[in-house]
């Protein structure tokens, strides 16, 4: 049996799926992007009048994604430190990997305690974002014992 996780502290999913699903001690997050939970705007994007993006800031989007992931983790009873596996989708690997990786290193300075990570270059995401994360965490029954 599983528990569906939704939170108003993260942006609404862009499709018919939950923010996360908890199964036992595992928390599986759906793809999380950088949209602002209150305004639904994409931080770091600059757009033409017709809505097409002409410039974006990967550092701003990466920090926003991390904040949204934290919100979903907390709603599911987990913490940032409970992440065990992260898949990162970048729409421009050549341009953005170095800057995104620098932000990652700020949030996970010690590789020995960082989650496993896979970074994949893709051509597009469902909204005009440059990064999305898919995460798995372990929910600790008693964080004081860890």
N, C-alpha and C positions, 0 to 999 in steps of 0.2 A: 504494500500500500504506500501511496505517496501523498505529500501535502503540497498544494499549490501555494506559491509565494507571490504576492503583489505588494507594491509599496507606492505611495504617492511621492516618496522622496527620490524616485528615479523617473525618467521619462516613460510615458506609456509605450508599450510595445507597438511596433508598426504593423503587426499582423495579429492573427488569432492564436496567441500563445502567452503563457505566463512569464513573469520576470524570471522565475526560478521554480524548481521542483525539488523538494526534499524527500529523499528515499533513505530511510535509516539514518545513518550519520553522514550521508553524503548530500551535498547541496549542488545541484546542477543549474547553472545560470544560462539563460538564453543569451543570444548575441546582444551585447550592450554597446550602445554608441554614445557619442558625446552630447546629444541634445540636452538642452536645459530643461529640467523637470517642470518648471513653472511656465516658461514661455514657449517651449518647444523649438526655440531657435538653436541654431548650430553655432557654438562659440568658435571664433577664429575664421569664420567664412565671410568673405566680401563678395557680393553678387552684383551682376549687371541688373538693369531695370527689369529685364524679362525673367529674372530669377536664376539664371545660369551663374554658377560660381566662377569667378575669375581669379580668386586668390584665397588661400586658406593657410592657417597656422597650425602645423602638426603638433607643436608643443602644447598649445592651448587645447586642442582637441584631445590629446593624450591625457592631460590632467583632468579634463572634464569626464572622459571615459572612466578614469580611475575613481573619481568621486562618485559616479553613478554605480560602479561595481561595488564600492564600499556600502552604498545605501542598500543595495539588494542583499549583500552579504548580511548586514545587520538585521534586515527584515527577516532573513532566514535563520537567524540565531548564530551566525558565524562572524568572524573578524577577518580583516585583511591578512593577518598572519596565518589564517586557516586555509588560504589558497594552496592547492597542491598541483594544479595544472591549468595553464592558460594558453589558449590559441588566439593569436593576434592576426587580424586581417588588415593589410595595408593596401590602399588602392594605387600607391606609387612607391614601390619598394626602393627603387634606386634613389629617389629624391628624399624619402622620409625616414628610412631605417636608422640612420645615424642619430638624427634628432630625437626620434621616438625612443631609441635605445638609451640615450642620455637621460631622458625623463624616467624610464624604467629603472635605471641604476640609482637615481635619487630615491625612488620608492622602495627599491630592493637592493641596498648597498652591499649585502653579503650574499654571494652566490650559494653559500652553504645553507642558507635559510630561505632563499627565494624559491617560488614554485617552479616546476618544470615549465618550459615555454617552447612553443612552436610559432614561428612567424611566417605567414603566407602572403605572397603578393597576389592580388586579385584585380580584375578590371573594373569592378563597380560594386557598390552596396545599394540597398533599397532606397536610401535617401542620400542627399549630397554630402556625405561624410567621408573622411579619409581613413578612419580607423574604427574597428569594432573588435570587442573581446568576447570570447566564449570561455567560461571559467568553471572549474570544479573545486569545491572546498570540502573539508571535513569538519563537521560540526562537533565540537568537543562537548562531552556530557558535563564535564566539570573543568573549566579553563584553569582553575587554581592548581589542578593536579598536573598540568602540562608543563 
